[in-house]
C-alpha cells in the first residue's frame, strides 16, 4: 500500500476510534433522559392514581408490552400489584423511584407475575435514595416460601453489599412476606386494600384486589375466568381493571389447539368481560393482561356501552371527581 494511502487509512482509523470513545464517554457521563411520565402531575389529593406498568400476556418476551404489573398511588402511599417482566423499567420510565416502592401484592405465583421481584428487591435497595425500610410482600399461600428462597438465592450479593462492601442498610434488604386469605390485608393512612378470591383454576388460590381511599376505588382482577366473587367485590367501584383473552385470535394461532382451549378456559373472553363490565358498571373499565386490539374492544362492546380503555403500558388513570386518562408519549 502506498505511503499516502497508509496515512489516510491511519487518519480514518483514528477518527473512528475517537468517535467511539467520545460516544462511550458521553453515554457514561449522562444516562438517557427519563421520558416525561406519569409523575409529571401530582396525584389527586382526594383520589388515587393507577399506572398500568405492564399489560402483556403470559411468559413469552414482548418488547412492546411488558409483564403484568400495576401501580396504585393514594395518600402518599405506593402499592405495587404483581411484578412481571420489566416492572422496574416501567417504574423508572414513569419517574417512580424504585426505593419508594416497598409494598407488593401478588395475585398468584405464575412466573409472568413475579419474575421481576429480584430486581425490585435488590435494585430498589442499592439505587440512589434506595429503600431503607423492609419490602412487604402479600400473596397467596407459597409467597413466604418463594421470598425466603429468593433471599437465599441472592445471599452472597446481599452479604457483600450489606456487610462487606457498600454497607447498605440492612433494613432495606429485609423481607416481610405474608401468605394471605380473603379479606382486608392492608389498612394504613386511609388506604385500604382488600383481597378477594377469583377463579383461575387449576391455580388455587388466586386473588384480585380492591383499593379504597377517600371514597375512590379501583379493582384489579388478576388472572381469572368470569368470577361472581369479583363482581360482588367490585360493586360501586370507580375503575375496574380486568384481564381478557381474544378467543378468535387465539384459535387462529398456530399453537396446539388443545393448549389454546385450555388457556382460554383459564381466562375471561372479551365478550365475557363486557358482560362483567355491564354488571359492575364502573365509571371506567380498562383491559390489562390482555391483547391490544380493536377486536377485543368490539367483543366487549357487544354488552358494554360505558367508558372503556384498551390494554396499554404506562396508561395512567387519575381517579377523583373526574377520571382522567393519560398516555406517555412513545
N, C-alpha and C positions, 0 to 999 in steps of 0.2 A: 504494500500500500504506500503511495507517495506520502512524503512528509507533511505536505499541506493538508492532505485528507485525514492523516492521523491527528493533526492539530484540531481540525474541525470536529472530528469524532470525539476527541477529548473534551472539547468545549461543550458539546451537546450532552455528553455523559455527565459532566459536572453540573450543567444546568438542571438536568433531570434529577440528580441527587439532591441538589439544593431545593428543588420544588418539593420533593418527597419529604425532606427533612423539615421544611417550613410548614407543610401541611400537618405533619405529625406533631410538631411543636404546638401549632395553633390548636389542634384537637385536644391536647393535654392541658393547655393553658386555659381554654374556655370551652366547657362542655356545651352540648347543644341546648339551645333555649327550650324551656318547657312551654308548650303552647298555652295561650290564654284558655283556661279551662273552667271547670265548674266552680272554682273558688273565686272567680273574678267578681262575683257579687256575694254579699253576706247572706247567710242562712236566715230565712224569715224568723224574727224574734218570737212570734206567736205560732210558728208552724214547724215544719220539718222539710228536709231535703232528701231526695232519693237519687243516687247516681248508679246507673246500670254500668258497672265497670266492665263486665264480660257477659255477653249474651249468647255465646256459641253453644253448640250441641255436641255432647259426647267427647270421648278421649282423643279423636283424631286432631292433629295440629291444624289450626286455621289461622292464617296470618292476618285476616281482616276482622275476625270476631274471636275474642279471647274466651277463656273458660268461665264457667258460671261464678259470678261474684257480684254482690250489690252492697253499696254503702248507704247507710241511713244516718243522717245527722239531725240532732234535735237538742235544744237546751245546752249547747256546748259539748255534747257527748257524741262520739263517733262509734257506730256499730257496724261491723262488717259481717255480712251473711254469705257464707261459703267463700272458698279461696282457691278458685280454679286457676289454670294456667294463665299467667300474665297479670294476675290481680295486682301485684306490687308495681308493675309497669304502668298499668292504668291508673292506680292511685297517684303515682308520680306525675303522670301526664295530666291528671286532673288538678294537680297542685296540692295534693294532700300529703303532708309529711308522714313517712312511714312510722316514725316514732310516736305519732299521735294516735295510732290505731292499736288499742290494747284489749279490745273486746271482740271476740269472734264467735259467731253462732253457725253451726253446721246443720244442714237439713238432713244429710245422710252421708255415708262414708264411701260412696263411689269415688274412684280416683279423680275424675274430672271436677269434683267439687272440693278436693282437699290438697291437690298436688303442689300448690304454691305456698302451703303453710311453712315449710322450712325457710323459705326466703323471707316471709313476713316475720318469723321468729328471729332469724339471725340478722338480716339486713336492717330490720326495724330497731335492732339493739345497737348496731355499730355505726349507723349513719350520724352525721352531724345533727345534734338535737335528738339523739336516739332515745328509745324507750327506757325509762328508769323505773317503771312500775311493772308488775307481773303481766304476762299475757294470759288473759282469762279466755278459756275456750269452753263453750257449751255445745253439746251434741248428743246424739243417740248412744245407746249402750255400745261400748267399744271405743268411745272417744278418749277416755282416760288411758286405756292400753295403747292406743295409737300415739298419743302425745308422749307417753313415757318412752316408747320405742324411738321416737324422733329425738328426744333428748339423749338417749343412749347412742344413737347413730352419729350424732354430732358432738359427742362428749369431748373428743380431742380438741376440736375447734373452740368449743365453749371454754374448756380448761385453759387453753393458751391465751385467749383474748380476755378472759376474766381474771386469771390468776398469775399469768407469767408475763405477757407482753403489754397489750394496751391498758390492761386493768379497767376494763369497762365495768360498770356497776353490776353486782350480782343480782340485784333486784330486777334489772331489766331483762335478764335471761331466765328468770323464774317462770314456770308454767303452772297455772292453776286450772285444771280441767275438771269438767262436771258432766257426768252421764245424767241426762235429764229424762223427765217424763212430761206428759202433757200438763200445761198449767203456766202460771207466771214464773218466769225464770230470771227476770231482771227487773228491778224497780228502783230507780235512782234519779234524783233531781227532776222528778215529774215525768221521766221517760220510762214507760213500761213495755216490756217485751213478753209476749205470751206465745208459747209453743203449742202447736196442736198437731195431732196425728193426721197424716194423709195416706193415700193408698198407692204405694209404689211397689206392691208385691211382685216378686218374692223378697224384695228388700224391706225388711222389717226390723226395727221401726224406722219410719221416715217422717220428717216434720215439715210443716210450714210454720211461718212466724207472723205475728201481728205486732206492730209497733204503734203505741198511742202516746200522744203528747199534746196537752192543752186542747183537747177536742179534735185534733187532727190525727189521721191514722193511715197506715199503709199495711197491706197484707202481701206477703211473698209466699207463693205456693210451694216452692221447692219442686221436686220431681213427683208427679202424681197422675193417676188416672182421674176421671171425674170423681170428686170427693164431696160427699154430703157434709162431712165434718168441716171441710174448708168453707163451704157455703154458709154453714152455721156461724163459724168464727168471723167470716168476712162481712156479715150483715152490717150495714151502716158505714162501711169503710170509704175513705176518700179515694184511695188509689189501690187497685188490685193488679199486682204483677204476677202473671201466670205463664207457666210453661206451655208449649204446644208442639205438635208434630204435624207435618203435612202428609197424610197417608197417600195421596195421589203421587206426589214426588217420590216418596219413599218406595212405593211399589214399582215405580218406573226406573229405579236404580238397578244396577247390575249385581246387587248383593243377593245372597241366598234368600229366596222367598220365605222360607221358614223363619230365618233370623229376622227378616223385615217385619213379619207379622208379630213376632214376639216383642220386638221393640215398640211397635205401635200399641200393643196391648198394655205396655208399661206406662203409657203416656196419655195425654189428652189431645184429641184431634182439634184442628182449627174450628170445625163446626161445633164440637162439644164445648170448646172454650167459649164460643159465642153464646151458647145456652147458659153456661155458668155466669158469664158477664150479665146476661139479661136477668138472671135470678138474683144476683147480688146487687146489681145496679149501682156500681161505684161512680164517683164523679169522673174518674178516668180509669180506663182499662189499658193495660200495657202487656205486650208479649216480651218474654225473655226466655233464655234457654230454648230458643225457637228459631226456625229459618226466617230470614228476612226476605219476604216475597209478597207481592200483591195477591197471589193465590191464597196464601194463608189468611190475609185480611179479608178477602172475599168470602172465604169459608165462614169466618166468624160473623160477617155481615148478614148472613142468612138468618141470624137470630138476634143480632145485637145492633142497635142503631145509635148507641151512645158514643161518647168520645173514646177514641181508640188509637193507640200508637203501636207501631211495629217494633221488633227487637233491634236495638242499635246500641253498640258500645258507646259509653260516655254520654248517653242520653241523660239529661239532668232535669229533675222534676221538683219544683218548689211548691209545697202544699201549704197554703194559708187561706185567706178569704177567697182568693183566686188561685187557680192552679196554673202555674207557668211551666212550659216545657222548652228547654234549650238544647241545642246541639253544638258540640265543639267543632269548629272549622277543621276540616280534614285536608 
